[in-house]
Amino acid sequence: MPQWLNDAVFYEIYPQSFCDTNADGIGDIPGVIEKLDYIQGLGCNAIWLNPCFDSPFKDAGYDVRDYKKVAPRYGTNEDLARCFAEAHRRGMRILLDLVPGHTSEEHPWFVESSRSAQGEYASRYIWTNHWYERTAPLPGIGGESEREAMYALNFFKCQPALNYGFWHVTQPWQLPVDHPACIATREAMKDVMRFWLDMGCDGFRVDMAGSLVKADDKHFSGTSAIWRDVRAMLDREYPEAALVSEWGQPEFSLAAGFHMDFYLSWSGNGYTSLMRDYGDADGADNSYFKSTSHTSIVPFLADYMPKYRAALKAGGLFCLLTCNHDTTRPRFNLSPEELKLAYAFLFTMPGAPYLYYGDEIGMRYLDVPTKEGGYTRTGSRTPMQWQPGENLGFSAGDPSALYLPVDPAPNAPTVAGQDNDPASLLNTVRALLALRHKYDDLSASAPFEIYEAKADSRLFVYRRGSLLVAVNPGLSPYSFDAPDAGHILYAIGSCTGAPEKGRVELGAQSFAVLAQRG
């Protein structure tokens, strides 16, 4: 694993919504460059940049038309190369968003694959043998191509599936994973990766990483073999490059060669129980970090700990994130004070944490119409709010031209509005990330151990190396035995102790990091 990941804190940027420098209403790469000092000042030393490649934008750039060209609305390849260079000059890294499972239906590979004459790209995508033969069990499309066949989809209709083969071949049109055409698809994706790594990219976040080989077995054997081959190439040619998967199953992803995996927000899992357990039939919010809930940390730990152990076994990182472009912003149901505790927890846990743009100021989830296939996700993709005034500092363009509207509320949070307030959410994030960077025991791979977690308690206490970390999101104080606890290194709310008795009391809605006595 690249050593730099151990101290990495990532900032996710949705480029069309971050900073617009040419007043066209859409964020751009020069805008990212302009804000690198701000990102560094937060304590983030790495960036995950959502897709910035040429695209018809039917799925916000996850429908790639040209893997080797920056979308003109964002700038040029030269702009992105300059962004890499400026980040490196500041000691920062940038991961690009790689979409290996599908392309746009406008990609030249697919255009050629759709022709009746069978050429180099005939099997770059998954096609049946006849126009009336369906791609089941995969979704498919027919009747739109010159080629007399149906093609399989990987997600939306605009995203034909690239062909990496089938692990279990049951139909004549299904190719095995070792077919030359399937190997050519893998090699083409490696070529894309080399192109950007040579330009200065520091690695990739991989979209739908487990979706490559179709009809794979329950262990993802076919897909995993592909990623192990990719990892071998990276280790040999680009040993400092990092790979993070959108997979959510570290027992598979990290064993397949990824350095990191995300804890994804899936209904009913441990991550969802922290901030997005929005309620039962009577509307109660059961999220652990909701102050009025009665949920303990135990449901989270029951799901998290097996994944954490799998990550340890594989020598990789299982990462927590505040939000991402697919997930409802945590401000949807949590107050700024509740968010402070949630972030304190996320930023002191193992793995490399990910901060979604705008979460550091508590940007709200907005009820806005869908844009570029966003649907319910669109409300988490609205423009960054930099300062009071027109367009909240995102763009000097006409408000009607904005990619999405900014928060219209009079009290919409902004960076400028919180910058000089030491008690603001923004400055709490800065302090927490400074704390993480200061102590090696809070690094990504430092030891983690549950100290106290009970089903009937809101208190959670855990060790990171020699540090004792405690969080209480509830409305009542809790005390716990800590005979070796020393002085308080950092606190939110109230933390007191009776050292001679070996007791620590954590007040309502409080968090603390304590040194070890000695």
N, C-alpha and C positions, 0 to 999 in steps of 0.2 A: 504493500500500500504506500503511495507517495506520502512522505513524512509531513508535507505541508497540510494534509487533511486533518492532522491531529489538533491543530489550532484554528481550523477553518470555521468561519461563521458566514453563511451564505445569505445573500440578498436577492430575492427573485424579482425580476423586472419584466413586466408585460409591456413590450416596447411601444405599442401604439398608444399607451395610456400614461407614459411616464413623464416625458418632457418634450414639448414641441418647440423647435427652434426656428422653423420657417413659416409659422403662422398658417399652416394648412389644416390645423385641427387634429393632426395625427402625430403622436410622439415619434422620435427618430433617434438614430445612432448618435448624431452630434449632441442631442439632449442627454443621452447617457453619459457621454464624455464630460459634459458640462457639470454633471452632478456627481462625478466620481469622488470629489473631496467630501461632499455631504455623506455619501455612503461610507467612506472610510471613517469619517467622524462619528458615525453611529457605532463603529466597532466591527463592521462587516469587512472582511478582507477577501471575499470571493463573491462572485455574481453568477446567478443562473439566469441567462437571457432566454426568454421564451422565443419561439421560432421567428427568425428574421429573414428567412429565405424568400425568394420570389414565389408568389402564390396568387391564385385568383381569390383567396380569402373567403372561401365558403365555410371554412372551419378555422377562422382566425389565424391562418398560417400553418396549421397542422395538415394542410393539403398542399404539399410542396410541388411546385412546378419546375423549379431548378435548384438543386441542392448546392450549387456552386456560385450562386448569385444572390446578393442581398436584395430584398424587395425594394424597388425604387422609392416607394413611399417612406422607407426608413433611411435611404441614402445609398451608398455605394460600397463595394468591397474594400475600397481604399479607406472609407470611413470606419469600417469594422476593424481593419488592420490597425488604424490609428487608435481605436478604442482599446484593442489588446495592448498596444505599446504604452498608452497612457496608464492603463491599469497596472501593467508590470512596473512602470516607473514608480508607482506608489506601493509596490509590494503586494498587489492584488492579483487575483486570478479570475478568469471568465470561462464558464461552461456554456456551450451552445446547446440548444434543444435539438436532438437528432430524432427524426421520425423514420425508422427503418421498416416498419410494417406495411406501409402503403405510401402512395404518392397521390397527387392530384390527377384527375382524369385528363388534365391538360399537359401533363408531363410528356416530353418527347418520347420517352420509353413507351408510355402507354399508347400514344398516338401511333407509333410504329407497330406495337403489339396488336392493335385493333385492325390493322389492314388485312385484307384477304390473302395477300401474298405473304408467305411465312419467311421472315427475315431473322436478324440477330436477336431481336427482342420478342420473338413469338411466345416464348415461355418465361418471360420476365414476370408475367402475371399469371394468375390461376384461371385458366379457361377450360370449359367443357369441350367435348368434341362436336357438339351439334347445337344449333340455335334453339332446339326444344329440350335440350338436356340441362337440367337445373344443377346448381352448385351445392345442393343440400348435402350436409346440414349447414353449410355456410350460406349467408345471404348473398344473393347475386342479382345481376342486371343483364337483361337481354334486349335485343331489338334496337340498340342505339349504335351499333358498330357495323362496319363493312364486313368484318369477320363473322362467319356464320357459327357463332357460339355464344355462350353466356360466360360472364366473368364474375369472380367472387369479390366481395367487399370485405374490408377490414373493420370499418366502422360506419361512417356516413356514406350515402350514395356517391358522393364526390371522391371517395377514397378507395380505389381498387387495390386489392391486396397483392403485394409483391410475393413472388413465388420462391419460398425457401424449402418447399417440399412438404410431404406428408409422412408422419412417422408410421401410421397405419394406413397403407394403401389399399383401398377397397373398390376403386373405380378406375377404368382405363385412362381417364384424363388426369388422374392424380400422379404426380411424379414423386419418387423417393428422394430423401434428403441428399443422397449422394449422386443424384443426376447432375450432369455437367451444367444444365441450365440453372439449377438451384445453387450450385456452387458459384456460378457466375453472378448471381444476385448478391450473395454474401461478399464476394470480392469487390463488386461495384460499391457496396456500402463502405467497405474498408477504404476504398479509394476516396470517397467523400470525406471520411474522417481524416485521412492524410492531408487532403487539400487544406482543411481549416487548421489542423495542427501545425502544418508548415507555415501558415500565416500568423500563428501566435495564439490560437485557441488553447486552453488548458485542459480540455476534456469535454465530456458530453453528459447531459441528462438525457436518458433514452425513453422516449414515449412508448407506452404499451410494450415494454421490453419482453414480456412473456408470450407475445402473440405471433412470433415468426413462423415456426413450424406448425402446420395444421394437423389435427387429429393426433396431437402429441400424447405421450403417456402421462400418468398422474405425477411423474417426477420431472416433467418437462425435459426429457432426455434429449430430444432433437434440438430444441431451442437452446438448451444449456450448452450443447456441444458447439453451436455457432458462437456463442458469447465467449466460451473458453478459447476458441480459435482467435477471436478478436482481441481478447485480453493478452494472448501470447504475442500477437503482433505489437500491441501497445508496450508490453514489458520489454520487448526487443528493440523497438524503434523510438518509443516516446515514454520512457519509464516514469516521467513526472505527470503524465496525463491521467486524469481521474474519470471514472465511470460511475454514474449513479442511475439506478433503474427506477422506472415507474412500474413497480411489481407488487410491493407490499407483502412479500413472502421471502424474508431473508434466508430461510432454510433452502430455498431454490436459487434466488438471485445471486447471493454472495458466493454460494458454492459454484455458480456458473461463471464466476470471474468478475462480477461487479465489486467495486470498492465500497459502495454505499447503496442502501435501499431506503425508501421512504415508508413511514407509517401512514398509510392512506386512510381517508375518512370513509370507511365502509359502515353501513348501518349495523349497529349493535356491537361493533368491536371496541377495543380498549381506548383507542385514540378518540373515537366519537364520544365516549363517555366523559371525556375531560371537559369539552367546551360545546358540544353539539348534540347533547341528548335533550332535545327541545321539549319533550314532555309526553305525558301519557294522555289518556282520553279526557281528563279534566284540565289539561293545559299546564300542568306543573312542569317547570324546567328542572330536569334531574341531572344536569351537568355538574361534574365535581366542582368546578370553579364558580358556579353560581352560588352566591353567598347564602341564599335561602333554601338551597336543596339540602337533602339529607344523605346524599350519596357519599360513600367512602371511596378511597383510592383503590380498594380491593378489586372491583371489576376491571379497572385499567390494568393492574398488575397481573391478574389472571391471564389476560391476553398478551400483555407486553413481555413478561419474563421469558416464556418459551422462545419468542422471537429474538430477544436480547441474547439469550444463551446460544441460539443458532448463529447469530452474528459473531459472537465470540469464537465459536468453534471454527467458523469459516475465515476468521481473521479480518473481518470487515466491520462496517458501521451501520447500525440501524438508526435512522435519523428522524427527529421530531421537527415539525414545522408549525408556524403560527397559522398558516393558511396557504392556499395556492390558487391559481386561476380557475380551478375546477370546484372550489370549496367555498361555502358561505363564510364571509368574514366573521371573525369571532366577536366583533362589535355588534353583530346582529342581536345577540342576547346578553352580552356581558358589558358591564359598565367599565369605564377606565380604571377604577380601583380594582375591580375583579380581574381585568386584563393584566394589571401589574403583577398579580400573584401567578396568573397563568404563565406569563412570560418568564417570571423568575424561575418557575419550575422547568419550563421548556429549555431555558438557557443554561441550566445547571445539571441537566441530565446527560447521559452518555450519547455518543454520536455527534455528528456535525449539525448544529441547528440551522434551520432555514427561516428567514424573516421575509414575509411577503410585503412588497412595496405598500406603504400606507398603513400597514398594521401598527407601525411604531407611533403613529399619531391617533390611532383608533378610528380610521376611516370606516364609515358605515356601509353596510350592504344596502344598495339602492334598488327600489322597485322600478326597473326600466325595461323597455321592450328589448327583445332579443336582437343581437347584433352578430353577424358572421358565425352563426351556429352556436351562439353562447347559451341561449335559452335561460334556464334558471341560474346559470353561471354568470350571466352578463352583469348582474348587480355587484359582483366582486371584481369587475374589470374596468371600473370607471376611472377617470383621470386622477392622477396624483394631485394632492391639494397642498400647494407650496405656500401661498400667502393670501390674505384677504384681497378682494378686488375682483376684477373681471376674470372669469374662468379660473379663479383661485390660483392664478399664477402658472397654470399648466400651458397656456397658449395665448399668444397675442392675436389670434385669429378671431373671426366672427363666432359668437357662441353657437350659432346654428350650424357651423361647420365642424364642431368638435366630434371626435370619434364616438364619444358617449358624453352625456351631460355630467357636469360636476354636481356635487351635493348642493342643493338649493337652500338648505337650512341656514338661518342667520348665524347659528353657532357651529357651522361646519368646521371640523378640526383642520388646522393647517400647521405646517412646520414653523412658520414665522410666529404664529400665535402661541406656540409651546416652547419655542427655542430658549427663551430667557426665564422660563418658570421652572425652578429647580424641582418642583413637585409634579411636573407634567409627566404624562406617559412617555413622551419622547425622551426626556432626560432620565427617566427610570430605565428605559431600554439602553441608553448610553452607559449608565452606571453598571447595569447588569453585564453588558458585554465587556466592559473594561475589567470587571471582576473576573469574568471567565478567562480573559487573556492573561490576567495577572497570576493566576494560580494554576500550576500544572495539574493539580488534582481535579480541576474542572474541565480538563481537556477531553477530547472526543473518546479516547481509549483508556482514560484513567479508570481505576476500579470503581465499581458500583455495587452497593449492598443495601438491602432493605434493613432498616433499623427498627422501625415501628410502623405497623399498618394494621388497623383493626376494622372489622366490618361494621362495628357500631360507633366508629369515631371518624371525625372529619380530618384528624391530624395525620400527616404523613411525614416520617422522618427517615432519611437515608444518608448513607455515607458515600462520599466521593473521595477515595484515598483517605487522607487523614482529616478531612473536613466532614463536619456534621451539618446536614442541610435539613431544615424543617419548614413545612408549609401548613397553614391552617386557613382554608378559604371560608370557614364557617363564621357564624355570628356569636359563638361562645369561645372563651379561652380554653386552652388545654395545657396540661403539664405532663412532663415525661422524665424518666430517669436518664441521666447522662453524666455518669460519674467522671468521665474523662473530658467533658466539654470545657473549653477554655473561653477566651474572650470572643466577643461578637465581631466578625469581620464586616458584615453587611446585614442590614435589616430593613424590612418594610413593615410599618406598624410597630407593634410592641413585642419585645422579647426581654425577659428578665430571668434571673437565676438565683439560686442559693447554692453557690459552689461548695460550701461546707456540707450540704446535704445531697449534692449531686443531682439537683433538680433544675429543670428549665421550664419556664412558663412562656407559652406563645399566645399572645393576645388574639382576639377576634380579627379575622382578615389580616393575618400577618405572615411574614416569611423571614427566615434568618439563616445565615451561614456562620457557623461557629468553628473556631480553631480547636485543635486538640490540646488539652492541657499538658504541660511538660516543658 
